[in-house]
Amino acid sequence: MDADVAGSSGGEMEQGQGEGKGKGRISSVVVDSGRTRSSCGYCFSSSFSSISHGVRAESLTANDYQELLDRGWRRSGCYAYKPEMEKTCCPQYTIRLKASKFTPSKEQDRVLKKMQRYLDGALDSKFDKCNKSKSNLQEKEPNKSSDSHIPINTDQTSLVSVTESLCETENQDKFISFLADNINDAVNIFFKGRGILLTDQNPKSVVKKVKPQMKQKLKDIITKEQHLVYTCNVSFQLAAYIKKVNSKIQNLDSISPNIIAEELAASISSEKISGFIIEACNGHLNFYAEAKPETVLVNKPGQTKQALKRSYENTPTPQKGRKLEIRMKCSEFDPDEYALYEKYQTLVHQDKRVSKESYIRFLVGTPIPFVEPDGSSMVPPCGFGSFHQQYLIDGRIIAVGVVDILPKCLSSKYLFWDPDFAFLSLGKFTALKEIQWVREMQAHCPNLEYYYLGYYIHSCNKMRYKAAYRPSELLCPLRFEWVPYDLAKPLLDRSKYAILSDFKTAENAHLLTTEHPGTSSTSGMQYPGGVHNKNAGGENGEDSGDNEDFMHEDSDVGPDEDMDDDDDSDDDETGADAESVGDIVLDVHNTRVKYKDIQKRFVVRKHFLNMLEKQLYRYVKVVGKDLSSRIVYSLG
């Protein structure tokens, strides 16, 4: 460029009229990369069939990037790109939904419930089971001289959770054994009272902890299923045993499981098993927690009822199970996050070429300057910019969502997660939490109301999952209007590329669609200045796997920035005119000047000027007139 553009005696341009850099004002600055071609990571074409227009962004304000999203752009690190929808092999439609209108499906509800079950301790991962096995191996043998009675102390001076104290790993087996011993003692009393012969073969009691799934099944026949903790069905085994061994006993038919269970419940001492109510129900011996499972309030010596009430109201209820935290951090390198990313790429995508440099370029680097919150309703409490949303369980990072917070939306860029927790469907779970975040943020920032899911690719089955977040909208690639997905789908069923905003005349399908690569084009639109991507595929070619839970992340990585023009054909300049091109602000030798004034400030060779003008026409077409006049076009 130095040989083609030389400074004139006019020196640097004057500040003002929106052309100067300004003082204290951040401008968007990009270096135009033009058209790029790469192999496709969606249809896995062997040719350079994925075509897009790209720019390398030195900076992009939150407002400008929001407008670029609404024209079909997307970023990968500091590289922004827009697919050439009529020419690329797999057209990529920007998809979004209004968070306030979102209605979760049954499947999405199940994902949330599964996570809650895991947090409540009713569900374990392979990682947790492995840790428990190691812990059990390391435990010392219990002291045989210790008292087998394990009471819940009602003289303690603190708030005690019945279920939490009993569900601790070290006490669980002891307490179940303790209950079984008490039931066996009651069985011996029952046998002696009935004159029934005792042998070494009589059934022994087995006590089981009642799981949440079983409580749900029993809710129609047990009124206190929410407080049911343990159960034992030994009465059925005893009834069968008595009939077999003591057949000469009179009124044998009257000794049913129900009667046995009732007598056993009556003979077990409720004083010894404090904190529980023992009842017989349909032949089962059930143990119910006396209080609500959440808390049992214990009086301190000399404490009044009123003081006790205040203590309860001011004391937070202990949380059972695991703790989930969600942290929003500005985009920066974090060693723990990188370790998780490396594990994710290696195990989920079988990628053995993971490097710290590519991670920083792809997921840490951002051209969007951070905008601090100013207390107004225009900026959310976290500010605008690029963030990493961490999901932690008990302090361990299990997933990281890379997102951009912009004036109108949260734009989800990528997600990586711990393969140990794949059973929690973290892709879906984090998407639901991001939608929830947008809904909550509307109270602070009413304009921030949308959730952008990246690109929807109808021709790629594994990318259709995004339409499950309803009601969603797709961006029309021609008029940049938002069209409800349900109206756009019939058009996409007919053709990969469709002018979605023409859905009202969908019955004239031949007027709505343009033939795709491989057939004769009806649009007549050609883009010059093509570029071959020497690093075919790259990160854009990563397969996200068959499980759609893997698919919350976008494999949206721009092609290689090393480019060579390969097409000198004429361009249809519809959408750009001399005036809009003339108003583009250029950065030349750190001096900013409008294109129409460049010859007043610099000596420019004619062939370079012709080439630049042609490139600017294409740039205006993909960026838009308003943005192209506002974003600084750097000549590098």
Secondary structure, 3 states (H helix, E strand, C coil): CCCCEEECCCCCCCCCCCCCCCCCCCCCEEEEEEEEEECCCCCCCCCCCEEEEEEEEEECCHHHHHHHHCCCCEEECCEEEEECCCCCCCCCEEEEEEHHHCCCCHHHHHHHHHHHHHHHCCCCCHHHHHHHHHHHHHCCCCCCCCCCCCCCCCCCCCCECHHHHHCCHHHHHHHHHHHHHHHHHHHHHHHHHHCCCCCCCCCCCCEEECCHHHHHHHCCCCCCHHHEEEEECHHHHHHHHHHHHCCCCCCHHHCCHHHHHHHHHHHCCCCCCCCEEEEEECCEEEEEECCCCCCECCCCCCCCHHHHHHHHHHCCCCCCCCCEEEEEEECCCCHHHHHHHHHHHHHHCCCCCCCHHHHHHHHHCCCCCCECCCCCCCCCCCCEEEEEEEEEECCEEEEEEEEEECCCEEEEEEEEECHHHHHHCHHHHHHHHHHHHHHHHCCCCCCCCEEEEEEECCCCHHHHHHHHCCCEEEECCCCCCEEEHHHHHHHHHHCCCECHHHHHHCCCHHHHECCCCCCCCCCCCCCCCCCECCCCCHHHHCCCCCCHHHHHCCCCCCCCCCCCCCCCCCCCCCCCCHHHHHCCEEEECCEEEEHHHHHHHEEECHHHHHHHHHHHHHHHHHHCHHHHHHCEEECC
